């Protein structure tokens, strides 16, 4: 739909402010290069999701934040859901899930 942006993996895993505490703990536990903070998001995801030492930690992070996300999104009146996507009515920098705390 016009004006709606699909929520994507980068936002969900690396940017959404609602998961900052969980993300900080997850990222600090990963095996990663020193320049990790300045890498592009696609490279960060590759390291987090494909490095053998990081797979279990990343899977647990995804489970944890998805559960938190489900609680947040179920309480939002301004989100449309279809089978495969959740669409933000707002731009990502105004995303209610990013602002709302559970």
C-alpha positions as CSV (number, residue, x, y, z in Angstrom):
1,X,0.0,0.0,0.0
2,X,1.2,3.6,-0.7
3,X,3.1,5.2,2.2
4,X,3.7,2.0,4.0
5,X,7.1,0.5,4.4
6,X,7.6,-3.2,5.0
7,X,9.5,-4.0,8.2
8,X,12.8,-5.5,7.2
9,X,15.5,-7.6,8.8
10,X,17.9,-4.8,9.2
11,X,15.4,-2.7,11.2
12,X,14.2,-5.7,13.2
13,X,17.7,-7.0,14.1
14,X,19.9,-3.9,14.1
15,X,17.9,-0.7,14.4
16,X,14.6,-1.0,16.3
17,X,14.9,1.0,19.5
18,X,12.5,-1.3,21.3
19,X,15.1,-4.1,21.4
20,X,18.2,-1.9,22.3
21,X,18.9,-3.7,25.6
22,X,18.6,-7.2,24.0
23,X,20.6,-6.1,21.0
24,X,23.5,-4.7,23.1
25,X,23.8,-8.0,25.0
26,X,23.6,-10.0,21.8
27,X,26.2,-8.0,19.9
28,X,28.6,-8.0,22.8
29,X,28.5,-11.8,22.9
30,X,29.3,-12.3,19.2
31,X,32.6,-13.2,17.7
32,X,33.2,-10.3,15.4
33,X,36.0,-8.1,13.9
34,X,37.0,-4.9,15.6
35,X,35.6,-2.8,12.8
36,X,32.1,-4.4,13.2
37,X,30.4,-1.1,14.3
38,X,31.3,0.6,11.0
39,X,30.4,-2.3,8.7
40,X,27.4,-2.0,6.5
41,X,24.3,-3.7,7.8
42,X,24.5,-6.5,5.2
43,X,27.9,-7.5,6.5
44,X,26.9,-7.3,10.1
45,X,24.0,-9.7,9.4
46,X,26.4,-12.0,7.5
47,X,28.7,-12.2,10.5
48,X,26.0,-12.6,13.0
49,X,23.9,-15.2,11.1
50,X,26.6,-17.2,9.3
51,X,29.6,-17.4,11.6
52,X,29.5,-20.8,13.3
53,X,30.3,-19.3,16.7
54,X,27.4,-16.9,16.4
55,X,24.5,-19.0,15.1
56,X,23.1,-20.2,18.4
57,X,23.4,-16.7,20.1
58,X,21.8,-15.1,17.1
59,X,19.0,-17.6,17.0
60,X,18.2,-17.0,20.7
61,X,18.3,-13.2,20.1
62,X,15.8,-13.5,17.3
63,X,13.5,-15.6,19.4
64,X,13.7,-13.2,22.3
65,X,13.1,-10.0,20.3
66,X,10.4,-11.7,18.2
67,X,8.5,-12.5,21.3
68,X,8.8,-9.0,22.5
69,X,7.8,-7.6,19.1
70,X,4.7,-9.8,19.1
71,X,3.6,-8.3,22.4
72,X,4.2,-4.7,21.1
73,X,2.7,-5.2,17.6
74,X,-0.5,-6.9,19.0
75,X,-1.2,-3.7,21.0
76,X,-0.7,-1.3,18.1
77,X,-3.9,0.1,16.4
78,X,-1.9,1.6,13.4
79,X,-0.3,-1.5,12.0
80,X,-1.8,-3.5,9.1
81,X,-0.9,-7.2,9.0
82,X,-1.2,-9.7,6.2
83,X,0.0,-13.2,5.9
84,X,3.7,-12.4,5.3
85,X,4.3,-8.9,6.3
86,X,3.8,-6.3,9.0
87,X,3.6,-2.9,7.5
88,X,4.4,0.2,9.5
89,X,2.0,3.1,8.9
90,X,4.8,5.4,10.1
91,X,8.3,5.9,8.7
92,X,10.8,3.7,10.6
93,X,12.1,6.7,12.5
94,X,8.6,7.2,13.9
95,X,7.8,3.5,14.4
96,X,5.5,3.1,17.4
97,X,7.2,-0.3,18.1
98,X,10.5,1.5,18.3
99,X,9.1,4.0,20.9
100,X,6.8,1.8,22.9
101,X,8.2,-0.3,25.7
102,X,6.6,-3.5,26.9
